[in-house]
């Protein structure tokens, strides 16, 4: 089946010593003080237990997914099917290897994902999905709402994620932790992501206004990204200006607009874009990034998958734009 437009893009398409002086005899502790001291360890244990209890999911759990549908689970899912690489990466990050009974054909990280039963790619193998008898099926934006509804029509419990921003991605990881009763693990992941993001924000804030660069990103041949997508946010969080910021979402390249924006840096998909095709475009030889050979390949999987490694993608984008600026 041939893929066109956004569908192809999506397919191509994680922080006093005591004073000296006259000695004195210490008074004997009172009965109340003794009781308080004896109770202290028990209170510490109780606090820890309370924290652990608070991080446990209470079932039945009902949450609303990206399609606006309420999804209910009576218990933590013991059999999970994931139909997108980003969802699979998140599940593995939460330690759910044993619960995963099926993944999409495109799932390649971590290594263990490659050996999981395959449930199809752009065209899903619905027979395999049903046969896996999952408690829940996780899907991303690459699976359209009509397909989601058809899966639900087969009696499957389906939950869709569709994040637009970095904060959305972090919130989705938290939701995964709630659904699967892995809230502590999810917090470890999101804490690390927030630490990465804050590191880049701090570094970006130290860049002089005169040194801020304009960046063009081509993630699929002839396609770029504008406002409203987390990939655009990777550029802005890095303290740079997106050369395609006059557009919204994914759009075909407006060659004249990019020439006029005159980007200092060009980032391109390591997987699908030949940088020579960018250099050879009519009029693009005069763009600063082309004249100064500032074209850099970026790891598609890090910057396109809205999962736990997206913050690592942010670091890669920043380093490409401002090499040696991150301490």
C-alpha positions in Angstrom: 0.0 0.0 0.0 1.5 3.4 -1.0 1.7 6.1 1.6 1.3 9.7 0.8 1.3 13.0 2.6 1.1 13.0 6.4 0.6 9.3 6.6 4.0 8.6 5.0 5.5 11.3 7.2 4.1 9.7 10.3 5.3 6.2 9.3 8.8 7.5 8.4 8.0 8.6 11.4 12.5 9.8 27.5 16.7 15.3 36.9 27.5 21.9 63.5 29.8 20.5 65.6 29.0 21.0 69.3 30.6 24.1 71.0 33.5 23.6 73.4 33.4 24.8 77.0 32.3 23.8 80.5 31.1 20.2 80.6 27.7 19.4 82.1 25.7 16.3 82.9 23.0 15.6 80.4 19.6 15.4 81.9 17.7 12.1 81.7 15.0 12.1 79.0 11.5 12.4 80.1 8.9 9.7 79.6 7.3 11.7 76.7 10.7 12.2 75.0 11.5 8.5 75.3 8.1 7.6 73.7 8.6 10.1 70.9 12.1 8.7 70.1 10.8 5.1 70.1 7.9 6.1 67.8 10.1 7.9 65.3 11.2 4.9 63.3 7.7 3.6 63.1 6.4 6.9 61.8 9.2 6.9 59.1 8.1 3.5 57.9 4.5 4.6 57.9 5.3 7.6 55.8 7.2 5.4 53.2 4.3 2.9 53.1 1.8 5.8 52.6 3.9 7.1 49.7 4.0 3.7 48.1 0.3 3.3 48.6 -0.4 6.7 47.0 1.6 5.7 43.9 -0.5 2.6 43.4 -3.4 2.7 40.9 -6.9 2.1 42.2 -9.0 0.0 39.9 -11.5 0.1 38.2 -9.8 3.0 36.5 -11.5 5.1 33.8 -9.6 7.6 31.7 -10.5 9.5 28.5 -8.2 9.0 25.5 -7.3 11.2 22.5 -10.5 10.2 20.7 -12.6 11.5 23.6 -13.6 8.0 24.6 -13.7 6.8 28.2 -11.7 3.6 28.6 -12.1 1.5 31.8 -9.7 -1.1 33.2 -10.7 -3.4 36.0 -7.1 -4.3 36.8 -3.6 -3.6 35.7 -3.3 -5.0 32.2 -1.3 -8.3 32.1 -1.4 -8.5 28.2 -0.6 -5.4 26.2 -0.5 -4.8 22.4 1.4 -1.7 21.3 0.9 -0.4 17.7 3.5 2.4 17.6 7.2 2.6 18.3 6.7 5.5 20.7 4.2 3.6 22.7 6.4 0.5 22.8 9.4 2.5 24.0 7.4 3.9 26.8 6.1 0.5 27.9 9.6 -0.9 28.0 10.8 2.1 29.9 8.3 1.3 32.6 9.5 -2.3 32.8 6.6 -3.9 31.1 8.5 -6.3 28.8 6.7 -9.4 30.1 3.3 -7.8 29.6 3.8 -6.9 26.0 2.3 -9.6 23.7 2.4 -7.7 20.4 4.1 -4.7 18.7 3.9 -3.0 15.3 6.2 -4.0 12.5 8.1 -0.7 12.9 9.1 -1.2 16.5 12.9 -1.5 16.8 13.8 -0.1 20.3 14.8 -1.4 22.7 16.4 -4.5 21.2 13.9 -6.8 23.0 11.0 -5.2 21.0 12.3 -6.8 17.8 11.5 -10.3 19.1 7.9 -9.5 20.1 5.0 -10.9 17.9 4.3 -8.5 15.1 0.8 -7.0 14.7 1.3 -5.3 11.3 2.5 -1.8 10.3 0.4 0.8 8.4 -2.0 -2.0 7.6 -2.8 -3.7 10.9 -3.1 -7.5 11.2 -6.4 -7.5 13.1 -6.5 -11.2 13.3 -3.2 -11.3 15.1 -4.3 -8.5 17.5 -7.5 -10.3 18.4 -5.7 -13.6 18.8 -3.3 -12.0 21.3 -6.2 -11.4 23.6 -4.9 -8.1 25.0 -6.3 -6.4 28.0 -5.6 -3.2 26.3 -4.2 -1.9 22.9 -2.2 1.3 22.8 -2.1 3.3 19.6 -0.7 6.6 18.5 -1.7 9.3 15.9 -0.5 7.1 13.0 -3.6 4.9 13.7 -6.6 7.0 12.6 -9.7 7.3 14.6 -11.7 5.2 12.2 -9.3 2.3 12.6 -9.5 2.7 16.4 -13.2 2.4 16.3 -13.0 -0.7 14.1 -10.7 -2.3 16.6 -13.2 -1.4 19.4 -15.9 -3.0 17.3 -13.9 -6.3 17.6 -14.3 -6.1 21.4 -10.8 -4.7 22.0 -10.1 -2.1 24.7 -8.1 0.6 22.8 -6.4 3.7 24.2 -5.1 6.3 21.9 -2.4 8.9 22.6 -1.8 12.0 20.4 0.6 14.5 22.1 1.4 17.8 20.5 4.0 19.3 23.0 6.9 18.1 25.2 4.6 18.6 28.2 2.0 16.4 26.5 4.5 13.6 26.1 5.5 13.8 29.7 1.9 13.7 30.8 1.3 10.7 28.6 4.1 8.8 30.2 2.4 9.6 33.6 -0.8 8.2 32.2 0.9 5.1 31.1 2.1 4.6 34.6 -1.4 5.1 36.0 -3.0 2.7 33.6 -0.4 -0.1 34.1 0.1 0.5 37.9 3.8 1.6 37.2 3.5 5.1 38.6 6.9 5.1 40.4 8.6 3.9 37.3 6.8 6.5 35.2 8.0 9.3 37.6 11.6 8.1 37.2 11.2 8.5 33.5 9.5 11.9 33.6 11.9 13.2 36.2 14.8 12.4 33.8 13.0 14.0 30.9 12.3 17.2 32.8 16.0 17.3 33.9 17.1 17.0 30.2 14.7 19.7 29.2 15.7 22.1 31.9 19.3 21.6 31.0 18.6 22.7 27.5 16.4 25.6 28.6 19.2 26.9 30.9 21.8 26.6 28.1 19.5 28.3 25.6 18.9 31.2 28.0 22.6 31.9 28.1 22.8 32.5 24.3 23.1 36.1 23.3 20.2 37.4 21.2 22.5 38.3 18.4 23.8 34.7 18.3 20.4 33.0 18.0 20.2 30.9 14.9 17.4 30.3 12.3 16.9 26.6 11.6 15.2 24.7 8.8 14.2 21.1 9.5 13.4 18.6 6.7 12.1 15.4 8.2 10.8 13.8 5.1 11.7 14.6 1.5 10.0 17.9 0.7 8.3 18.2 4.1 9.0 20.4 7.0 7.3 21.3 10.3 5.7 24.5 11.6 4.0 25.6 14.8 1.9 23.3 16.9 4.1 20.2 16.8 6.6 19.0 19.4 9.3 18.8 16.7 9.0 22.6 16.3 9.2 22.9 20.0 12.6 21.1 20.0 13.9 24.0 17.9 12.3 26.8 20.0 13.3 25.2 23.3 16.9 25.1 21.9 16.8 28.9 21.7 16.5 29.0 17.9 14.0 30.2 15.3 12.2 27.8 13.1 12.5 28.9 9.4 9.1 27.4 8.8 7.3 29.1 11.7 4.9 30.8 9.4 3.3 27.5 8.8 1.3 25.2 11.2 1.9 21.5 11.6 3.4 19.4 8.8 3.6 21.1 5.4 5.2 20.7 2.1 8.3 22.9 1.8 7.7 26.5 0.5 11.1 26.8 -1.1 10.9 30.6 -1.6 9.9 31.2 2.0 12.9 29.2 3.2 15.2 31.1 0.9 13.8 34.3 2.4 14.2 33.0 6.0 17.8 32.2 5.1 18.4 29.6 7.9 21.8 29.4 9.5 21.4 25.6 10.1 19.6 22.9 8.3 18.6 19.7 10.1 17.5 16.7 8.0 16.3 13.2 8.6 19.2 10.7 8.8 16.8 8.0 7.6 15.0 9.5 4.6 16.6 12.7 3.4 19.6 13.1 1.1 21.2 16.4 2.0 22.4 16.8 -1.6 18.8 17.2 -2.8 18.5 20.1 -0.4 21.7 21.8 -1.7 20.6 21.3 -5.3 17.3 23.1 -5.0 17.0 26.1 -7.1 18.2 29.2 -5.3 19.2 27.3 -2.1 22.9 27.6 -2.8 22.8 31.1 -1.4 21.2 30.1 1.9 23.7 30.6 4.7 23.5 27.1 6.0 24.3 25.7 2.5 27.1 28.2 1.9 28.7 27.4 5.3 28.0 23.7 5.0 25.9 23.7 8.2 23.7 20.7 7.3 23.3 18.0 10.0 21.6 14.7 10.1 19.5 14.0 13.1 18.3 10.6 14.6 14.7 10.2 13.4 13.9 7.9 16.3 15.0 10.4 18.9 13.2 13.4 17.6 10.1 11.9 16.0 8.9 9.5 18.6 6.9 11.1 21.4 8.2 8.9 24.1 10.8 8.7 26.9 13.8 9.4 24.5 12.3 12.7 23.1 14.3 14.7 25.6 17.5 13.1 24.3 16.3 14.2 20.9 16.1 17.7 22.2 19.7 17.5 23.4 20.8 16.3 19.9 19.0 19.2 18.2 20.5 21.7 20.6 24.0 20.3 20.0 23.6 20.4 16.3 22.5 24.0 16.3 24.9 25.3 19.0 27.9 22.9 19.1 30.0 23.0 22.3 27.5 25.4 24.0 26.1 22.7 26.4 28.2 22.3 29.5 
